[in-house]
Amino acid sequence: MELKTRQVNDVAVLELEGRFDAHTAAPVRDIFQEITSQEPACIVVNLANVHFVDSTALSALVAGMKRSRQLGGDLRLCNLQPPVRMIFELTRLDRAFEIFTGEAEAVQAFGPQVESR
């Protein structure tokens, strides 16, 4: 799996590509740990190029979301492909995460809380 991180305003954007599973979740957890070292921890995970997630990947995302919320931020998802969206719906995690159709929309949803830093 490929990982790319960048900043858009004060939002950390993490782009993933490939399978997001038990073999690739550790680097994502490491990135979340690094990103959440500052408050508020505002993160957008772009899953446009991910076509498979397993329970370990879901666990990594939930842990990142919890940590970012503890620090006054949030973790939002965008560009879920149909097979990935189906997993989120089956596990009802689509109710726990804010999921957006596009990256710009997800970043903008953080609104003034991010821009005022």
N, C-alpha and C positions, 0 to 999 in steps of 0.2 A: 504494500500500500504506500502511496505517496502522500506526504503531508506538506502543506504550505501554509505559512502564517503571515499575516500582514495587518497593519492598522488602518482603519477607516475612521477618521476623527479619533475618538478615544475608545473605539470598539475593536477588540481583537477578532479578526476573522480567520477561522481555521478551515481550509479547504482539504477535503479528503478525496482520495481516488483509489478505487479498487475494492477489495473485500475488507470489511471492518468486522473482525472476529477476534477470537481468543489469541490468535497469533500476532495481531496487530494493535490490540487495545493498549498495551503498555506504553508505547510512545505517545499515544493520545492522552493518557493519564498524566504522563510527564509534562506535556505541554500545558494541560489544564493547571497543574501544580505551579508551573512558572507564571502563567497568566494571572492566576489568582493570588499572586504575591502582593498585589496593589489593589487598593479600594478605589472606586467600585470596580468590580471585575465583570465587565460587560463583554460577552462572547457571542459570536454568531458562528455556528458550524454549518458550512455549506456542504451538503451531501449530494450535489448534482451528479457526481461521478462515482457514487457508491451504489451498487446494485444488490448488496447482501450485507446484512447485519445479524449477529447472533446475540445471545444473552449476555456475553461478556462485554460486547460493544455497548449494549443498552445500559449495562451497569456502569460503564465508564462515563457515559453521557449523564446518567442520573447523578453520579458522584460529582461531576463537574458542575452540574446545575445547582446541587445543594451547596457546594463550596462557594460558588459565585453569589448565590443568594445570601449566604452568611456574611458576605462582604459588601452587601448593598447593591449588587448587580444582578445579572441574570444570564442564563445561557439559552439562546434561541436557535432554532433549526430552520434551514431553508432548502428549497429545491429537492425535496424528497422524491425519489423515483417510485413508481407504483409498487414494486415489490417491497421496498423499504417502508413506504407509507402503510402498506398492509400489515407489516409487523407491528408498527406503532399502534395501529387501530386494534389489532388482535390483543395486544398487551395492555391496551387502554392508556398507553403512555402519550398518546395524542392529546390527552386531557391534562397531562402534567406539564408538557412543554408547549411553548408558543411556537407554532409552525407557520412559516411564511412561504409564499410561492417564489419569492425572489430575494436575493441578498440585499439589495438596496432598501427594500421594504423592511427587512428584519433590522438593519442598522438604524434606519430612521425611526423605528418603533422605540428605540431607547430615548429618543427625544432630547429635551433640554437637560435631563439628568447627566448626560454624557458631555454635552457641549459646554456645560458650566464649569467643568474642571479646569 
